[in-house]
Amino acid sequence: MPGRNKAKSTCSCPDLQPNGQDLGESGRVARLGADESEEEGRRVSVNNAGDPEIVKSPSDPKQYRYIKLRNGLQALLISDLSNMEGKMGDATDDEEEEEEEEEEEEEEEEEDDDDDEDSGAEIEDDDEEGFDDEDEFDDDDEHDDDDLDTEDNELEELEERAEARKKTTEKQGFLKSILTYEFLKSAPVQHLAGWQEEEQQGETDTVLSAAALCVGVGSFADPDDLPGLAHFLEHMVFMGSLKYPDENGFDAFLKKHGGSDNASTDCERTVFQFDVQRKYFKEALDRWAQFFIHPLMIRDAIDREVEAVDSEYQLARPSDANRKEMLFGSLARPGHPMGKFFWGNAETLKHEPKRNSIDTHARLREFWMRYYSAHYMTLVVQSKETLDTLEKWVTEIFSQIPNNGLPKPNFGHLTDPFDTPAFNKLYRVVPIRKIHALTITWALPPQQQHYR
């Protein structure tokens, strides 16, 4: 389906008022060190308690909480504090190893100093006695040679240790290379890109927070005289807001702070998503929420963004998958929304409306007011914050999204969209790429009622 850059829970809703839980401070003054850390850990555990009704894997360390804001927006909060403890433990282990190495080096230096002091004492004694006898002078030379030999032996020992460590490191690297090669040789091609991303993420060790918001309206809601309007609105909300008026300011903010975003429009939903460094997550949420609170969608930006949508369409046309999707939609019964032109382009959003005296800007704002309502929206946020912190942020920011109180559009009554003679046929399509593929499709009735 069209995309901007490329292509339910049965849990009872918790009260959004602060829980007022008084954890108390008794015993904190008397407890020090490990006891204080344990108490702090218990406090975080209490504040980060997830909903027991939410079903999750026993091996999943994340905590989940479902809330519903007063404006009807539903949100799933995900707190991922598991790796924080591991990193702290790893850092402690590294510090202990460094301390042990420093102690060993200090002991070796002290031994060297002791040897130097002994040699100096012997020389001083010889100076006091004088150099009357050549044998005594030779004895002193022998002592000096012994001291030099001792130092040389210690240096050689240190060099041998360093060489041994180097060989061990090289051996570990060699073994890792062999294992990597064996993995790449046996792994399916489609899994390699994800594996490389995980490797890069492990190397950079960047902690990102993420969010996604689904609006329960998509291209099925497009007006007949403005095909592609839902996809066009997905683009236009990025063009500045009342609070943050800079066009594409959110993209620039994410780029500056190591994040990324995307959006896509489907038949019955429009999804927005982003990730960013954890310390900028709250500000990013506030900037992002303005898409749904008060986007500007100024008239001057209409033509520019129509060209962006048209460029997407032109790039998508040579895709065999997109061509198959459009062919599939053309086989639907007349009047069914599956047969609409979801992408939109310059012809449907600019030239044809102009010929028919349609104000695209006004219709765009009407579409936003009608369908971008809080009670149509589902939000998910995930970060290395406590659930209480995430709930506070979400409540503070997303409660400002308006709710128009209108019923959500439902297309469940439009069953059997492909019950036509045109659908029950074999179509041979000449592909763009040199491929051979067979696709068999069954059209199922709406399944939403089977989900809880």
LUMNUVEX-649424 format. One line per field, with one value per residue (C-alpha): residue number from 1; residue in one letter; x, y, z. Coordinates in Angstrom, 2 decimals, always signed. Layout:
resi (NUM | ...)
resn (a | ...)
u (X | ...)
v (Y | ...)
w (Z | ...)
This chain:
resi (1 | 2 | 3 | 4 | 5 | 6 | 7 | 8 | 9 | 10 | 11 | 12 | 13 | 14 | 15 | 16 | 17 | 18 | 19 | 20 | 21 | 22 | 23 | 24 | 25 | 26 | 27 | 28 | 29 | 30 | 31 | 32 | 33 | 34 | 35 | 36 | 37 | 38 | 39 | 40 | 41 | 42 | 43 | 44 | 45 | 46 | 47 | 48 | 49 | 50 | 51 | 52 | 53 | 54 | 55 | 56 | 57 | 58 | 59 | 60 | 61 | 62 | 63 | 64 | 65 | 66 | 67 | 68 | 69 | 70 | 71 | 72 | 73 | 74 | 75 | 76 | 77 | 78 | 79 | 80 | 81 | 82 | 83 | 84 | 85 | 86 | 87 | 88 | 89 | 90 | 91 | 92 | 93 | 94 | 95 | 96 | 97 | 98 | 99 | 100 | 101 | 102 | 103 | 104 | 105 | 106 | 107 | 108 | 109 | 110 | 111 | 112 | 113 | 114 | 115 | 116 | 117 | 118 | 119 | 120 | 121 | 122 | 123 | 124 | 125 | 126 | 127 | 128 | 129 | 130 | 131 | 132 | 133 | 134 | 135 | 136 | 137 | 138 | 139 | 140 | 141 | 142 | 143 | 144 | 145 | 146 | 147 | 148 | 149 | 150 | 151 | 152 | 153 | 154 | 155 | 156 | 157 | 158 | 159 | 160 | 161 | 162 | 163 | 164 | 165 | 166 | 167 | 168 | 169 | 170 | 171 | 172 | 173 | 174 | 175 | 176 | 177 | 178 | 179 | 180 | 181 | 182 | 183 | 184 | 185 | 186 | 187 | 188 | 189 | 190 | 191 | 192 | 193 | 194 | 195 | 196 | 197 | 198 | 199 | 200 | 201 | 202 | 203 | 204 | 205 | 206 | 207 | 208 | 209 | 210 | 211 | 212 | 213 | 214 | 215 | 216 | 217 | 218 | 219 | 220 | 221 | 222 | 223 | 224 | 225 | 226 | 227 | 228 | 229 | 230 | 231 | 232 | 233 | 234 | 235 | 236 | 237 | 238 | 239 | 240 | 241 | 242 | 243 | 244 | 245 | 246 | 247 | 248 | 249 | 250 | 251 | 252 | 253 | 254 | 255 | 256 | 257 | 258 | 259 | 260 | 261 | 262 | 263 | 264 | 265 | 266 | 267 | 268 | 269 | 270 | 271 | 272 | 273 | 274 | 275 | 276 | 277 | 278 | 279 | 280 | 281 | 282 | 283 | 284 | 285 | 286 | 287 | 288 | 289 | 290 | 291 | 292 | 293 | 294 | 295 | 296 | 297 | 298 | 299 | 300 | 301 | 302 | 303 | 304 | 305 | 306 | 307 | 308 | 309 | 310 | 311 | 312 | 313 | 314 | 315 | 316 | 317 | 318 | 319 | 320 | 321 | 322 | 323 | 324 | 325 | 326 | 327 | 328 | 329 | 330 | 331 | 332 | 333 | 334 | 335 | 336 | 337 | 338 | 339 | 340 | 341 | 342 | 343 | 344 | 345 | 346 | 347 | 348 | 349 | 350 | 351 | 352 | 353 | 354 | 355 | 356 | 357 | 358 | 359 | 360 | 361 | 362 | 363 | 364 | 365 | 366 | 367 | 368 | 369 | 370 | 371 | 372 | 373 | 374 | 375 | 376 | 377 | 378 | 379 | 380 | 381 | 382 | 383 | 384 | 385 | 386 | 387 | 388 | 389 | 390 | 391 | 392 | 393 | 394 | 395 | 396 | 397 | 398 | 399 | 400 | 401 | 402 | 403 | 404 | 405 | 406 | 407 | 408 | 409 | 410 | 411 | 412 | 413 | 414 | 415 | 416 | 417 | 418 | 419 | 420 | 421 | 422 | 423 | 424 | 425 | 426 | 427 | 428 | 429 | 430 | 431 | 432 | 433 | 434 | 435 | 436 | 437 | 438 | 439 | 440 | 441 | 442 | 443 | 444 | 445 | 446 | 447 | 448 | 449 | 450 | 451 | 452)
resn (m | p | g | r | n | k | a | k | s | t | c | s | c | p | d | l | q | p | n | g | q | d | l | g | e | s | g | r | v | a | r | l | g | a | d | e | s | e | e | e | g | r | r | v | s | v | n | n | a | g | d | p | e | i | v | k | s | p | s | d | p | k | q | y | r | y | i | k | l | r | n | g | l | q | a | l | l | i | s | d | l | s | n | m | e | g | k | m | g | d | a | t | d | d | e | e | e | e | e | e | e | e | e | e | e | e | e | e | e | e | e | d | d | d | d | d | e | d | s | g | a | e | i | e | d | d | d | e | e | g | f | d | d | e | d | e | f | d | d | d | d | e | h | d | d | d | d | l | d | t | e | d | n | e | l | e | e | l | e | e | r | a | e | a | r | k | k | t | t | e | k | q | g | f | l | k | s | i | l | t | y | e | f | l | k | s | a | p | v | q | h | l | a | g | w | q | e | e | e | q | q | g | e | t | d | t | v | l | s | a | a | a | l | c | v | g | v | g | s | f | a | d | p | d | d | l | p | g | l | a | h | f | l | e | h | m | v | f | m | g | s | l | k | y | p | d | e | n | g | f | d | a | f | l | k | k | h | g | g | s | d | n | a | s | t | d | c | e | r | t | v | f | q | f | d | v | q | r | k | y | f | k | e | a | l | d | r | w | a | q | f | f | i | h | p | l | m | i | r | d | a | i | d | r | e | v | e | a | v | d | s | e | y | q | l | a | r | p | s | d | a | n | r | k | e | m | l | f | g | s | l | a | r | p | g | h | p | m | g | k | f | f | w | g | n | a | e | t | l | k | h | e | p | k | r | n | s | i | d | t | h | a | r | l | r | e | f | w | m | r | y | y | s | a | h | y | m | t | l | v | v | q | s | k | e | t | l | d | t | l | e | k | w | v | t | e | i | f | s | q | i | p | n | n | g | l | p | k | p | n | f | g | h | l | t | d | p | f | d | t | p | a | f | n | k | l | y | r | v | v | p | i | r | k | i | h | a | l | t | i | t | w | a | l | p | p | q | q | q | h | y | r)
u (+0.00 | +1.06 | +3.68 | +5.17 | +8.87 | +8.67 | +6.38 | -7.54 | -7.16 | -9.81 | -7.96 | -9.85 | -8.68 | -6.77 | -7.64 | -5.46 | -5.25 | -2.00 | -2.16 | -1.02 | +0.96 | +3.11 | +6.26 | +7.60 | +11.12 | +11.34 | +14.68 | +16.45 | +18.72 | +19.85 | +20.34 | +23.45 | +25.13 | +23.52 | +20.47 | +19.72 | +20.11 | +17.73 | +15.16 | +15.48 | +15.07 | +11.87 | +10.53 | +11.19 | +9.58 | +6.42 | +6.21 | +6.85 | +4.20 | +2.51 | -1.06 | -1.37 | -4.24 | -1.91 | -0.70 | +3.02 | +5.79 | +7.36 | +10.76 | +9.72 | +11.35 | +9.38 | +6.44 | +3.16 | +0.27 | -2.93 | -4.63 | -7.49 | -7.42 | -10.48 | -10.62 | -10.97 | -7.41 | -6.16 | -2.48 | -0.18 | +2.86 | +5.97 | +8.74 | +12.01 | +14.37 | +15.89 | +19.10 | +19.79 | +20.71 | +22.85 | +24.80 | +25.39 | +26.63 | +28.92 | +30.33 | +31.01 | +32.81 | +34.94 | +35.85 | +36.86 | +39.08 | +40.71 | +41.35 | +42.96 | +45.22 | +46.21 | +47.04 | +49.23 | +51.07 | +51.59 | +53.01 | +55.41 | +56.51 | +57.08 | +59.24 | +61.28 | +61.69 | +62.86 | +65.48 | +66.68 | +66.92 | +68.99 | +71.39 | +71.78 | +72.58 | +75.31 | +76.90 | +76.84 | +78.59 | +81.23 | +81.80 | +82.40 | +84.96 | +86.74 | +88.09 | +91.39 | +90.94 | +90.16 | +88.35 | +85.92 | +85.33 | +84.68 | +82.25 | +80.36 | +80.16 | +78.78 | +76.10 | +75.16 | +74.99 | +72.75 | +70.42 | +70.30 | +69.60 | +66.76 | +65.23 | +65.66 | +63.96 | +61.04 | +60.70 | +60.80 | +58.13 | +55.89 | +56.41 | +55.53 | +52.32 | +51.38 | +52.12 | +50.02 | +47.09 | +47.45 | +47.43 | +44.37 | +42.53 | +43.49 | +42.34 | +38.99 | +38.58 | +39.47 | +36.93 | +34.28 | +35.04 | +34.65 | +31.33 | +30.12 | +31.04 | +29.24 | +26.16 | +26.12 | +26.64 | +23.65 | +21.29 | +18.51 | +19.13 | +16.10 | +17.44 | +20.85 | +19.79 | +18.16 | +21.22 | +23.51 | +21.27 | +21.44 | +25.24 | +25.48 | +23.10 | +25.18 | +28.34 | +26.95 | +25.02 | +22.57 | +19.45 | +16.44 | +12.89 | +10.02 | +6.34 | +3.63 | +0.13 | -2.59 | -5.57 | -8.44 | -9.17 | -7.54 | -8.08 | -11.52 | -12.73 | -11.46 | -14.20 | -15.07 | -14.10 | -10.66 | -8.92 | -5.82 | -6.92 | -6.17 | -2.63 | -2.24 | -3.31 | -0.70 | +1.89 | +0.43 | +0.45 | +4.26 | +4.23 | +4.32 | +1.91 | +0.64 | +3.18 | +6.06 | +5.39 | +8.54 | +7.78 | +9.26 | +10.61 | +9.92 | +12.07 | +14.90 | +14.60 | +14.85 | +17.75 | +19.64 | +19.14 | +19.80 | +16.19 | +13.97 | +10.29 | +7.86 | +4.16 | +1.89 | -1.74 | -3.65 | -7.27 | -8.69 | -5.81 | -3.05 | +0.09 | +2.73 | +5.93 | +9.30 | +12.31 | +14.85 | +17.51 | +15.96 | +16.84 | +14.92 | +11.89 | +9.51 | +10.16 | +9.80 | +6.43 | +5.24 | +6.34 | +4.84 | +1.51 | +0.96 | +0.23 | -3.03 | -3.64 | -3.29 | -1.47 | -1.15 | -1.71 | -1.23 | -2.50 | +0.94 | +2.26 | -0.47 | +1.15 | +4.59 | +3.32 | +1.11 | +4.31 | +5.84 | +2.84 | +3.00 | +6.72 | +5.95 | +3.36 | +5.69 | +8.38 | +5.85 | +4.49 | +7.37 | +7.01 | +5.52 | +3.99 | +2.25 | +1.01 | -0.43 | -2.14 | -3.76 | -4.90 | -6.34 | -8.34 | -9.69 | -11.42 | -13.66 | -17.38 | -18.42 | -18.92 | -16.78 | -13.96 | -11.44 | -11.64 | -10.52 | -7.21 | -5.43 | -2.15 | -3.28 | -1.19 | -1.01 | -3.95 | -6.38 | -5.25 | -4.45 | -5.44 | -8.81 | -9.99 | -8.99 | -11.09 | -14.04 | -13.64 | -12.87 | -10.98 | -8.48 | -7.24 | -10.72 | -11.59 | -8.31 | -9.12 | -12.62 | -11.19 | -8.78 | -11.52 | -13.85 | -11.46 | -8.43 | -10.38 | -8.83 | -11.30 | -10.18 | -6.55 | -4.36 | -0.91 | +2.09 | +5.19 | +8.31 | +11.25 | +13.62 | +11.39 | +9.08 | +5.44 | +4.40 | +6.67 | +5.35 | +1.76 | +2.41 | +3.92 | +1.19 | -1.61 | -0.06 | +0.63 | -2.00 | -5.02 | -5.00 | -6.06 | -9.68 | -12.57 | -15.42 | -17.76 | -18.77 | -19.06 | -16.07 | -16.57 | -17.23 | -16.96 | -17.77 | -21.09 | -19.33 | -18.82 | -17.78 | -16.00 | -14.73 | -17.90 | -17.69 | -17.02 | -13.91 | -12.31 | -12.70 | -10.17 | -6.51 | -4.59 | -1.20 | +0.68 | +3.90 | +6.30 | +8.73 | +11.50 | +12.48 | +10.49 | +8.05 | +5.47 | +2.07 | -0.32 | -3.59 | -5.92 | -8.97 | -11.19 | -12.35 | -15.26 | -14.45 | -12.66 | -12.74 | -15.55 | -13.37 | -10.78 | -11.17)
v (+0.00 | +3.62 | +4.77 | +8.16 | +7.44 | +4.23 | +2.37 | -5.13 | -5.94 | -7.10 | -5.52 | -3.14 | +0.44 | +1.76 | +5.05 | +7.71 | +9.67 | +9.29 | +6.21 | +8.16 | +5.24 | +6.35 | +4.29 | +5.93 | +6.76 | +4.70 | +3.05 | +4.89 | +6.87 | +3.75 | +1.71 | +2.28 | +0.72 | -2.49 | -2.13 | +1.28 | -0.11 | -2.95 | -0.49 | +1.62 | -1.52 | -2.40 | +1.12 | +0.86 | -2.59 | -1.23 | +1.75 | -0.49 | -3.12 | -4.19 | -5.32 | -8.98 | -9.44 | -8.84 | -12.17 | -12.32 | -14.89 | -16.02 | -15.15 | -11.60 | -9.20 | -6.16 | -4.76 | -3.79 | -1.54 | -0.69 | +2.66 | +4.56 | +8.35 | +10.48 | +11.47 | +7.79 | +7.15 | +3.69 | +3.20 | +0.30 | +1.24 | -0.94 | -0.52 | -2.22 | -1.89 | -5.36 | -4.42 | -1.53 | -3.92 | -6.03 | -3.04 | -1.90 | -5.38 | -5.49 | -2.09 | -3.28 | -6.39 | -4.27 | -1.92 | -4.86 | -6.28 | -2.90 | -2.56 | -6.03 | -5.18 | -1.89 | -3.70 | -6.21 | -3.40 | -1.56 | -4.71 | -5.20 | -1.56 | -1.93 | -5.01 | -3.06 | -0.19 | -2.61 | -4.05 | -0.57 | +0.41 | -2.74 | -2.00 | +1.58 | +0.48 | -1.85 | +0.89 | +3.27 | +0.65 | +0.15 | +3.89 | +4.04 | +1.20 | +2.56 | +0.79 | -0.50 | -4.01 | -4.82 | -7.99 | -5.88 | -3.71 | -6.85 | -8.06 | -4.78 | -5.19 | -8.67 | -7.35 | -4.67 | -7.30 | -9.44 | -6.47 | -5.74 | -9.40 | -9.35 | -6.27 | -7.81 | -10.99 | -9.02 | -7.03 | -10.24 | -11.74 | -8.70 | -8.87 | -12.57 | -11.84 | -9.10 | -11.40 | -14.17 | -11.78 | -10.63 | -14.21 | -15.01 | -11.98 | -12.92 | -16.49 | -15.30 | -13.01 | -15.88 | -18.17 | -15.46 | -15.08 | -18.83 | -18.90 | -15.85 | -17.50 | -20.73 | -18.73 | -16.70 | -19.84 | -21.60 | -18.65 | -17.89 | -14.74 | -12.94 | -13.17 | -11.67 | -8.03 | -8.30 | -10.10 | -7.34 | -4.71 | -6.54 | -6.73 | -3.01 | -2.21 | -4.32 | -2.53 | +0.99 | +0.05 | +2.88 | +2.85 | +3.99 | +4.64 | +4.14 | +4.86 | +3.97 | +5.37 | +3.74 | +5.77 | +3.39 | +4.97 | +4.43 | +4.61 | +2.96 | +6.32 | +8.28 | +10.39 | +9.24 | +12.58 | +12.73 | +9.34 | +9.13 | +11.77 | +9.58 | +8.97 | +12.68 | +13.62 | +11.22 | +13.37 | +16.75 | +16.34 | +16.35 | +19.87 | +21.73 | +22.30 | +25.24 | +24.55 | +23.57 | +25.40 | +24.43 | +22.24 | +18.77 | +19.98 | +16.62 | +14.83 | +17.31 | +16.83 | +13.04 | +13.22 | +15.48 | +13.05 | +9.73 | +8.76 | +7.90 | +7.85 | +6.48 | +6.29 | +4.17 | +4.18 | +0.93 | +0.15 | +0.67 | +2.14 | +4.72 | +4.07 | +6.56 | +5.45 | +6.80 | +6.03 | +8.34 | +8.41 | +7.86 | +11.26 | +13.04 | +10.73 | +12.97 | +16.00 | +13.81 | +12.54 | +16.12 | +17.17 | +14.05 | +14.36 | +17.77 | +15.92 | +14.85 | +17.88 | +20.88 | +20.35 | +23.49 | +21.93 | +25.37 | +25.96 | +26.93 | +23.44 | +21.63 | +21.73 | +20.80 | +17.75 | +16.68 | +16.46 | +14.28 | +11.91 | +11.84 | +11.01 | +8.07 | +6.83 | +7.11 | +5.19 | +2.52 | +1.89 | -0.32 | -2.59 | -5.99 | -6.22 | -2.85 | -3.67 | -6.94 | -5.06 | -2.61 | -5.44 | -7.20 | -4.10 | -3.65 | -7.05 | -5.97 | -5.44 | -1.98 | +0.42 | -1.56 | +0.51 | -2.19 | -0.89 | +2.65 | +4.18 | +4.29 | +5.94 | +9.29 | +11.33 | +14.75 | +13.96 | +12.91 | +15.42 | +18.52 | +18.62 | +16.87 | +18.75 | +22.02 | +21.14 | +20.26 | +23.33 | +21.18 | +22.89 | +20.18 | +22.16 | +22.56 | +18.92 | +17.87 | +19.73 | +18.27 | +14.76 | +15.37 | +16.73 | +13.84 | +10.91 | +11.88 | +11.60 | +10.36 | +7.50 | +6.05 | +5.93 | +3.30 | +4.25 | +2.13 | +3.55 | +1.65 | +3.04 | +2.34 | +4.30 | +3.11 | +2.50 | +5.35 | +7.75 | +6.61 | +6.90 | +10.43 | +11.49 | +9.89 | +11.34 | +14.80 | +14.93 | +12.85 | +13.93 | +17.08 | +15.18 | +16.14 | +13.69 | +14.50 | +11.92 | +10.52 | +6.76 | +5.06 | +4.07 | +0.36 | -1.55 | -4.95 | -5.08 | -5.03 | -8.78 | -10.76 | -7.95 | -10.39 | -12.35 | -11.52 | -13.45 | -11.34 | -12.62 | -16.34 | -16.43 | -17.10 | -13.94 | -14.02 | -10.80 | -9.78 | -8.82 | -5.92 | -8.09 | -11.48 | -13.61 | -16.50 | -16.54 | -18.06 | -16.32 | -17.91 | -15.68 | -16.43 | -13.57 | -14.11 | -12.36 | -9.73 | -11.33 | -8.46 | -9.94 | -12.95 | -10.83 | -9.90)
w (+0.00 | -0.40 | +2.06 | +2.77 | +2.41 | +0.34 | -0.30 | +21.28 | +24.45 | +26.96 | +29.85 | +32.05 | +31.67 | +34.68 | +36.29 | +34.76 | +37.99 | +39.95 | +42.12 | +45.14 | +46.40 | +49.32 | +49.26 | +52.38 | +53.46 | +56.63 | +57.12 | +54.27 | +56.55 | +58.38 | +55.20 | +53.17 | +50.15 | +48.91 | +51.15 | +49.65 | +46.11 | +46.94 | +48.25 | +45.10 | +43.00 | +44.85 | +44.25 | +40.50 | +40.49 | +42.13 | +39.76 | +36.75 | +37.48 | +34.25 | +33.69 | +34.75 | +32.24 | +29.28 | +27.95 | +27.19 | +26.90 | +30.19 | +28.72 | +27.81 | +30.32 | +29.18 | +31.16 | +29.48 | +30.45 | +28.58 | +29.13 | +27.55 | +27.65 | +28.31 | +24.63 | +23.64 | +22.44 | +23.41 | +24.26 | +25.00 | +27.09 | +26.92 | +29.47 | +28.58 | +31.54 | +31.22 | +29.40 | +31.73 | +34.55 | +32.22 | +31.03 | +34.58 | +35.44 | +32.43 | +33.32 | +36.87 | +35.60 | +33.27 | +36.10 | +38.31 | +35.55 | +35.01 | +38.75 | +38.87 | +35.93 | +37.55 | +40.81 | +38.95 | +37.16 | +40.46 | +42.09 | +39.18 | +39.40 | +43.16 | +42.55 | +39.99 | +42.46 | +45.18 | +42.84 | +41.94 | +45.61 | +46.40 | +43.55 | +44.70 | +48.25 | +47.05 | +44.98 | +47.92 | +50.09 | +47.44 | +47.24 | +50.96 | +50.84 | +47.74 | +44.65 | +45.98 | +44.66 | +41.02 | +42.11 | +44.12 | +41.04 | +39.01 | +41.66 | +41.41 | +37.63 | +38.09 | +40.45 | +37.92 | +35.19 | +37.37 | +37.96 | +34.24 | +33.51 | +36.05 | +34.43 | +30.97 | +32.14 | +33.56 | +30.35 | +28.33 | +30.59 | +30.12 | +26.36 | +26.39 | +28.30 | +25.84 | +22.91 | +24.49 | +24.98 | +21.37 | +20.10 | +22.22 | +20.82 | +17.26 | +17.87 | +19.21 | +16.20 | +13.88 | +15.55 | +15.31 | +11.60 | +11.08 | +12.95 | +11.03 | +7.73 | +8.68 | +9.68 | +6.47 | +4.40 | +5.97 | +6.56 | +4.06 | +2.06 | +3.42 | +6.99 | +6.30 | +6.20 | +9.62 | +11.01 | +9.73 | +11.31 | +14.65 | +14.38 | +13.66 | +16.49 | +18.86 | +17.80 | +18.17 | +21.33 | +20.67 | +22.84 | +20.80 | +21.94 | +19.50 | +18.98 | +16.47 | +16.06 | +13.99 | +12.78 | +12.05 | +8.68 | +5.30 | +1.58 | +1.74 | +3.10 | +0.07 | -1.54 | -5.04 | -6.57 | -4.83 | -5.12 | -2.94 | -0.41 | +2.63 | +1.36 | +0.61 | +4.15 | +5.53 | +3.73 | +4.62 | +8.40 | +8.24 | +6.81 | +10.12 | +13.01 | +15.03 | +17.80 | +15.49 | +12.19 | +10.24 | +7.24 | +7.74 | +11.08 | +12.68 | +10.10 | +10.73 | +14.50 | +14.20 | +11.78 | +14.17 | +17.06 | +15.35 | +14.65 | +11.70 | +10.79 | +8.26 | +7.51 | +5.34 | +4.22 | +3.95 | +3.09 | +6.59 | +8.58 | +8.41 | +10.47 | +11.63 | +13.36 | +14.50 | +16.67 | +18.32 | +21.00 | +24.40 | +25.90 | +23.11 | +23.21 | +25.16 | +22.94 | +19.85 | +21.15 | +21.63 | +18.13 | +16.58 | +18.41 | +16.81 | +13.53 | +15.16 | +17.42 | +15.10 | +11.77 | +9.64 | +6.19 | +4.63 | +1.13 | -0.19 | +0.62 | -1.32 | -4.76 | -3.44 | -1.59 | -4.51 | -6.51 | -3.77 | -3.89 | -7.68 | -7.55 | -5.26 | -7.70 | -10.69 | -8.79 | -7.78 | -11.27 | -12.48 | -9.44 | -10.27 | -6.78 | -7.14 | -10.64 | -9.35 | -6.51 | -8.92 | -11.19 | -8.16 | -7.17 | -10.67 | -10.42 | -7.51 | -7.90 | -9.16 | -6.26 | -3.81 | -2.22 | -3.15 | -6.69 | -5.76 | -6.81 | -3.45 | -4.40 | -5.73 | -8.16 | -9.75 | -12.01 | -9.23 | -6.59 | -8.67 | -12.34 | -12.21 | -9.07 | -10.76 | -13.84 | -11.60 | -9.35 | -6.29 | -3.45 | -2.49 | +0.51 | +2.01 | +1.39 | +2.98 | +6.20 | +6.22 | +5.87 | +8.77 | +11.05 | +10.20 | +10.43 | +12.53 | +15.77 | +19.02 | +19.46 | +16.11 | +17.26 | +18.90 | +20.20 | +21.21 | +22.91 | +23.97 | +25.91 | +28.76 | +31.13 | +33.87 | +32.96 | +35.25 | +33.37 | +29.99 | +31.20 | +32.44 | +29.11 | +26.98 | +29.10 | +29.12 | +25.37 | +23.58 | +25.62 | +23.48 | +20.33 | +19.56 | +19.53 | +17.15 | +18.69 | +15.30 | +14.74 | +13.19 | +9.52 | +9.09 | +5.84 | +7.30 | +5.47 | +2.09 | +1.79 | -1.29 | -3.15 | -5.78 | -6.45 | -10.14 | -13.36 | -13.91 | -10.68 | -11.37 | -14.18 | -14.86 | -15.78 | -17.46 | -16.73 | -18.48 | -15.65 | -15.55 | -14.14 | -15.46 | -13.02 | -13.07 | -10.26 | -9.58 | -7.18 | -6.04 | -4.01 | -1.88 | -0.74 | +2.87 | +4.57 | +7.24 | +10.22 | +12.72 | +14.78 | +15.58 | +17.42 | +21.05)
